[in-house]
Amino acid sequence: MTGFRPSDWDGDEEPTVKLGNLYGFNFESLLGGEHLIGFSGVILISIAESKLLPILADFVLEYTLTGEIRRLGGPIGEAMVEFGVSRFREQAAQTDEPLAILALVTLFEQQELTTAGYLIRALNTPNPACRGIAFEAFGAYLLARAFSDPTPLREVFELVEGGKKANKKLLDEVAELVTLEKVGDDFQVTPLKIATNFRSSHVLGRSPKTAADTLEWLQNPQGSAFCFPANTVGPDLIFVLKLTNYKDKVLRVCVQFKHTQTLSPQDSEKAIRTTDPSTFLSRKTKDNNSPTCSDPLMRGEIENAIKNLGNGTNKAGRCGLLQVVFSRPSPPDSNALEKAAKGSHPLATVLVRFLEEPESDLGQAILSLANVALRGPDRKRKDPDEIEGARPKRQRRQPIRE
């Protein structure tokens, strides 16, 4: 019905129950003509399908990558409900019907409306706040592509010098992106190749709105690979890599994204701090320049959940975790990085110039990130608590000239 297969399907298994005739979704009316919306036999409005298709594509592709559910009112929302993609909730169309979503992803790929294309368009928006949010999804997508096949960590990450000697051995490991699902008391990890039609879930990521929702994801990701935590928690992205030289060892990764022209020492320190579980849920107040925790009990629960998220490696500190700062076009302050590298977990930046072929669309997008600044302040984490792409080869590429 969708063009997708479960990640654990080997292609040779016979169905355990007798299936009747299966029919796929038919979205032919999306590809031409116009869509009419009427009431009691009276046509109220028409929407050109050429306009509806790309709008729908952007919403669906964002949802499957981040788990962020768009809600729409008006004619576009009604059209989505009529096509069976969305449902009405509180007088708005909410798009989260799994089978219809995956069938649409297949349709969009046939029409060359890809996730990469959507992200590149989103990065070109004139709105700085929206562009900052799009940068998080773009960075997650690049990392997903980089680790769709077993890849040496040192081809993607550059470890900050000054940390523990044991941390240096970590970059010798080969890793791949996985989805996680709680089965009994253990986590089932399944490799995720983002460019294929095999999925553990109809969404690759989730976007919790609260610290409690973030904790719930850490306790059971339910077949997803990415968590874009609540703003108050700390990092912009949490995901897990399986170390392929071991049977079941994993590396947890916390990433902070910064899309800004200049990243001051203070902002660099703050960005790094948000990736350390021991300083999650922290903020500075007017009366105290030292970050204080707004909810110590919740932070303890989140830190324990991270420690229990799969069988963690002993090469990455007490949480088996890699802290990452992904900042473009301005790199983090070098002194702030060196100081933070002496902490509990290894700290790294991203070798973005080696992620994609320079002549590819994604490679060109990376190049533009290296040279183009936001048109306004970095407001992607607007929060009162001050919490703040061609597929990679196995050999290192020549860097894009900046």
C-alpha distance (Angstrom), angle and dihedral (degrees) to the residues before:
residue distance angle dihedral
M1 . . .
T2 3.81 . .
G3 3.81 108.5 .
F4 3.84 89.6 -118.1
R5 3.81 131.0 109.0
P6 3.81 131.8 -154.7
S7 3.81 112.5 -98.5
D8 3.81 92.1 -119.3
W9 3.84 95.2 50.9
D10 3.81 111.4 114.0
G11 3.82 96.9 -171.1
D12 3.81 95.6 -119.9
E13 3.79 101.2 75.2
E14 3.79 119.7 110.5
P15 3.82 115.8 -133.7
T16 3.81 112.8 -97.0
V17 3.82 90.0 -138.8
K18 3.77 131.5 39.6
L19 3.80 110.3 -99.0
G20 3.76 124.7 -152.2
N21 3.78 124.6 -144.7
L22 3.81 109.7 -45.6
Y23 3.74 120.3 -150.3
G24 3.77 126.5 -164.5
F25 3.77 125.4 -136.3
N26 3.78 117.0 -83.6
F27 3.79 114.3 -143.4
E28 3.82 96.8 161.1
S29 3.80 92.1 126.4
L30 3.79 88.2 62.7
L31 3.79 90.6 63.8
G32 3.80 99.9 60.4
G33 3.76 147.8 2.5
E34 3.77 121.3 25.0
H35 3.76 135.8 -61.9
L36 3.80 116.1 -125.0
I37 3.78 123.6 -152.5
G38 3.76 116.2 -163.4
F39 3.78 143.5 167.4
S40 3.83 125.5 -150.5
G41 3.78 90.6 -9.4
V42 3.80 94.1 -51.4
I43 3.82 118.7 117.9
L44 3.80 106.7 -129.6
I45 3.79 101.6 177.3
S46 3.79 141.8 -13.0
I47 3.79 127.2 -143.4
A48 3.79 120.9 -158.2
E49 3.80 105.8 -122.2
S50 3.79 90.0 -140.4
K51 3.81 86.7 67.6
L52 3.78 97.3 39.9
L53 3.82 95.1 53.2
P54 3.84 98.6 60.7
I55 3.82 91.5 41.3
L56 3.78 90.3 52.2
A57 3.82 90.8 44.5
D58 3.80 93.3 55.2
F59 3.80 92.6 49.4
V60 3.80 94.8 46.3
L61 3.82 95.4 44.2
E62 3.80 91.3 49.5
Y63 3.79 90.3 49.8
T64 3.81 95.8 49.8
L65 3.82 91.4 49.9
T66 3.80 102.2 40.9
G67 3.80 105.8 15.2
E68 3.81 88.7 -124.4
I69 3.82 107.6 149.0
R70 3.79 115.8 -145.8
R71 3.78 118.8 -147.4
L72 3.79 119.0 -157.0
G73 3.75 134.9 -174.8
G74 3.79 130.0 -165.2
P75 3.81 129.2 35.1
I76 3.82 96.2 -30.0
G77 3.80 90.8 54.4
E78 3.80 91.7 47.5
A79 3.80 90.4 50.1
M80 3.79 91.5 52.6
V81 3.78 91.5 51.1
E82 3.81 90.9 48.1
F83 3.81 90.6 53.1
G84 3.82 89.5 53.0
V85 3.80 93.9 -116.1
S86 3.79 97.8 108.4
R87 3.77 138.2 29.6
F88 3.76 131.4 -146.4
R89 3.77 117.2 -104.2
E90 3.78 123.4 167.4
Q91 3.83 90.6 -11.8
A92 3.81 93.0 -55.3
A93 3.80 132.0 97.1
Q94 3.80 111.8 -110.0
T95 3.80 115.9 -163.0
D96 3.80 112.3 -147.3
E97 3.81 109.3 110.3
P98 3.85 101.7 137.0
L99 3.82 101.8 -153.1
A100 3.79 94.4 43.3
I101 3.82 90.3 45.5
L102 3.82 93.9 54.6
A103 3.81 92.2 43.4
L104 3.80 88.4 54.0
V105 3.81 92.0 49.8
T106 3.82 87.9 56.7
L107 3.82 90.3 48.7
F108 3.80 92.2 49.0
E109 3.80 92.4 51.0
Q110 3.81 89.0 52.8
Q111 3.82 88.0 52.2
E112 3.84 90.9 46.7
L113 3.80 91.5 -113.2
T114 3.80 96.2 138.4
T115 3.79 135.6 174.3
A116 3.81 89.7 -113.5
G117 3.80 90.8 53.5
Y118 3.80 92.0 48.5
L119 3.81 92.0 50.9
I120 3.80 93.1 48.2
R121 3.81 89.8 51.3
A122 3.79 90.8 48.3
L123 3.81 91.1 52.1
N124 3.80 89.4 55.7
T125 3.79 94.5 58.1
P126 3.83 114.8 123.4
N127 3.82 90.6 -134.2
P128 3.85 108.8 95.0
A129 3.81 94.4 -158.2
C130 3.82 92.6 51.7
R131 3.79 90.3 44.8
G132 3.80 91.0 53.7
I133 3.81 91.1 52.8
A134 3.82 90.8 46.5
F135 3.81 88.6 53.2
E136 3.81 89.8 62.0
A137 3.81 92.1 54.0
F138 3.83 90.8 43.0
G139 3.80 91.4 52.1
A140 3.80 91.8 47.9
Y141 3.81 90.1 50.6
L142 3.83 91.9 50.5
L143 3.80 91.1 50.4
A144 3.82 90.7 47.2
R145 3.81 90.5 53.6
A146 3.79 91.8 45.7
F147 3.81 92.3 54.8
S148 3.82 99.2 35.7
D149 3.81 85.3 105.2
P150 3.83 125.9 33.4
T151 3.80 104.3 -76.4
P152 3.83 132.8 176.5
L153 3.78 109.2 -107.3
R154 3.79 91.1 -132.2
E155 3.82 90.4 64.3
V156 3.81 89.9 64.2
F157 3.80 106.8 24.1
E158 3.79 132.3 50.1
L159 3.79 111.8 -153.2
V160 3.79 116.5 -135.1
E161 3.79 111.4 -120.5
G162 3.79 120.4 -121.2
G163 3.78 99.9 55.9
K164 3.79 130.3 112.9
K165 3.80 116.7 -56.1
A166 3.81 90.7 -123.4
N167 3.81 89.3 61.9
K168 3.82 91.9 63.8
K169 3.81 90.7 65.2
L170 3.78 89.2 60.6
L171 3.81 94.0 74.6
D172 3.82 90.1 58.8
E173 3.81 88.4 68.1
V174 3.82 123.8 100.1
A175 3.79 115.0 -135.5
E176 3.81 142.5 -178.7
L177 3.79 133.0 -163.6
V178 3.80 116.1 -102.3
T179 3.77 140.1 -174.7
L180 3.78 118.7 -132.6
E181 3.77 134.4 -144.8
K182 3.78 129.3 174.1
V183 3.80 111.9 -119.9
G184 3.78 110.6 179.4
D185 3.79 106.5 -48.3
D186 3.81 94.9 -25.2
F187 3.79 136.9 72.7
Q188 3.79 119.7 -118.3
V189 3.80 109.5 -145.4
T190 3.80 120.1 -158.9
P191 3.83 124.2 -174.8
L192 3.79 112.9 -114.7
K193 3.80 120.8 -148.2
I194 3.76 100.9 -171.9
A195 3.83 95.5 -160.5
T196 3.83 94.3 56.7
N197 3.81 132.3 77.9
F198 3.82 94.7 -115.5
R199 3.80 115.5 108.5
S200 3.79 138.6 167.5
S201 3.79 89.0 -155.4
H202 3.81 137.6 8.6
V203 3.81 88.2 -109.8
L204 3.81 126.9 54.5
G205 3.78 94.9 -158.6
R206 3.77 145.0 20.7
S207 3.80 131.3 -140.7
P208 3.82 109.4 -153.0
K209 3.79 115.7 -160.8
T210 3.80 99.2 -153.7
A211 3.79 139.0 34.6
A212 3.81 88.9 -109.4
D213 3.81 90.6 53.7
T214 3.82 89.4 49.5
L215 3.80 89.8 52.3
E216 3.81 89.4 50.5
W217 3.83 90.4 55.3
L218 3.81 91.5 49.3
Q219 3.79 90.0 51.9
N220 3.84 91.7 50.3
P221 3.82 122.7 -0.7
Q222 3.84 88.8 -171.1
G223 3.80 95.8 -138.0
S224 3.81 97.7 -43.0
A225 3.81 126.3 122.1
F226 3.81 105.1 -155.1
C227 3.77 134.4 54.2
F228 3.80 118.7 -167.1
P229 3.83 95.3 -166.3
A230 3.77 127.5 -143.5
N231 3.81 111.5 -80.1
T232 3.80 93.5 -112.7
V233 3.82 94.5 56.6
G234 3.81 101.1 68.1
P235 3.81 123.5 -117.4
D236 3.79 124.7 68.7
L237 3.82 93.8 -138.2
I238 3.80 138.9 21.2
F239 3.80 123.0 -172.7
V240 3.81 140.5 150.0
L241 3.80 131.9 -122.9
K242 3.80 123.3 -160.9
L243 3.81 114.0 -135.0
T244 3.79 101.3 -133.3
N245 3.82 96.9 -155.3
Y246 3.80 88.7 68.7
K247 3.78 132.9 57.4
D248 3.78 97.8 -121.6
K249 3.82 111.2 -8.2
V250 3.80 117.3 132.4
L251 3.79 137.7 -172.6
R252 3.79 118.6 -142.3
V253 3.81 114.9 -145.9
C254 3.81 128.7 -158.8
V255 3.82 116.5 -168.6
Q256 3.79 133.3 -168.4
F257 3.82 115.4 -163.5
K258 3.79 123.0 -152.9
H259 3.80 122.9 -177.3
T260 3.77 103.0 -177.3
Q261 3.78 141.7 121.1
T262 3.80 95.2 -126.1
L263 3.79 129.3 22.4
S264 3.78 110.7 -165.9
P265 3.83 123.3 -148.6
Q266 3.82 89.3 -105.2
D267 3.81 93.2 49.7
S268 3.81 89.9 45.1
E269 3.81 90.6 53.6
K270 3.79 89.8 48.9
A271 3.82 92.6 48.9
I272 3.80 91.2 50.9
R273 3.79 92.7 45.7
T274 3.81 91.9 56.8
T275 3.84 90.5 62.5
D276 3.82 95.3 56.5
P277 3.83 112.9 88.4
S278 3.81 90.7 -149.7
T279 3.83 89.4 64.2
F280 3.81 99.6 40.1
L281 3.81 116.9 131.9
S282 3.82 90.4 26.1
R283 3.78 128.5 145.9
K284 3.78 140.7 168.6
T285 3.78 121.0 -122.1
K286 3.80 131.5 -156.4
D287 3.78 90.7 -106.2
N288 3.81 97.4 43.5
N289 3.79 126.6 44.3
S290 3.80 91.7 -169.6
P291 3.82 113.3 88.8
T292 3.79 113.1 -108.4
C293 3.79 128.3 -165.2
S294 3.79 116.5 -109.9
D295 3.82 93.6 -158.9
P296 3.84 115.4 17.7
L297 3.81 93.2 178.2
M298 3.82 93.1 54.2
R299 3.80 91.5 44.7
G300 3.81 90.0 53.6
E301 3.79 90.9 50.8
I302 3.82 92.3 48.3
E303 3.81 92.1 48.0
N304 3.81 91.5 50.2
A305 3.81 90.5 47.6
I306 3.81 90.0 53.8
K307 3.80 90.7 50.0
N308 3.81 88.7 52.9
L309 3.82 96.5 44.3
G310 3.80 96.5 113.7
N311 3.81 126.2 -42.5
G312 3.79 101.7 -47.4
T313 3.79 126.4 -145.9
N314 3.81 119.4 -111.7
K315 3.82 91.0 -139.1
A316 3.80 95.5 78.7
G317 3.80 109.5 57.5
R318 3.76 130.2 -89.4
C319 3.83 93.4 -43.8
G320 3.82 95.9 43.0
L321 3.77 85.6 -122.8
L322 3.81 138.8 143.1
Q323 3.81 117.7 -147.4
V324 3.83 112.3 -146.8
V325 3.80 132.8 -172.7
F326 3.83 113.0 -163.4
S327 3.80 106.0 -170.5
R328 3.83 128.9 167.0
P329 2.96 139.6 -148.6
S330 3.80 91.2 -4.5
P331 3.83 117.0 49.3
P332 3.82 120.4 -139.1
D333 3.78 118.0 -90.3
S334 3.83 108.4 -82.6
N335 3.81 94.9 -140.5
A336 3.79 91.6 51.4
L337 3.81 90.0 50.5
E338 3.81 93.9 49.4
K339 3.79 91.7 48.5
A340 3.81 93.3 48.8
A341 3.83 92.2 46.0
K342 3.81 88.3 73.3
G343 3.79 89.7 67.1
S344 3.80 131.3 99.9
H345 3.80 98.3 -78.8
P346 3.81 135.7 43.7
L347 3.81 113.6 -95.9
A348 3.81 125.3 -149.3
T349 3.79 144.5 169.7
V350 3.81 126.0 -143.5
L351 3.80 124.0 -99.7
V352 3.80 91.9 -141.6
R353 3.81 93.4 167.7
F354 3.80 89.9 67.7
L355 3.81 98.3 46.3
E356 3.81 99.3 84.5
E357 3.79 140.4 17.5
P358 3.84 108.4 -89.5
E359 3.82 93.1 -129.6
S360 3.82 94.3 52.6
D361 3.80 123.2 95.4
L362 3.79 90.1 -110.5
G363 3.79 91.0 46.8
Q364 3.79 89.4 53.5
A365 3.80 89.8 48.9
I366 3.81 89.5 54.2
L367 3.78 89.5 49.1
S368 3.79 90.7 53.3
L369 3.81 90.0 50.0
A370 3.79 88.0 56.2
N371 3.78 92.7 55.6
V372 3.80 108.6 26.5
A373 3.77 122.9 75.9
L374 3.76 128.9 -157.8
R375 3.79 113.1 -90.1
G376 3.76 91.1 -130.1
P377 3.81 140.7 14.3
D378 3.78 119.6 -48.5
R379 3.80 99.6 -95.6
K380 3.79 101.1 157.9
R381 3.80 91.0 114.8
K382 3.77 100.0 47.4
D383 3.77 99.8 171.6
P384 3.79 132.5 143.8
D385 3.80 91.6 -137.0
E386 3.83 92.4 58.8
I387 3.76 92.6 -123.5
E388 2.96 101.7 147.8
G389 24.81 153.7 -168.4
A390 6.58 160.4 -17.3
R391 3.73 95.0 -11.5
P392 3.82 116.9 -78.2
K393 3.78 120.7 -98.0
R394 3.74 121.8 -135.8
Q395 3.81 92.7 -113.1
R396 3.78 122.7 66.3
R397 3.74 114.9 -93.8
Q398 3.74 129.0 -134.4
P399 3.81 107.6 -92.8
I400 3.76 121.9 -107.3
R401 3.77 109.4 -107.1
E402 3.74 112.0 -115.6
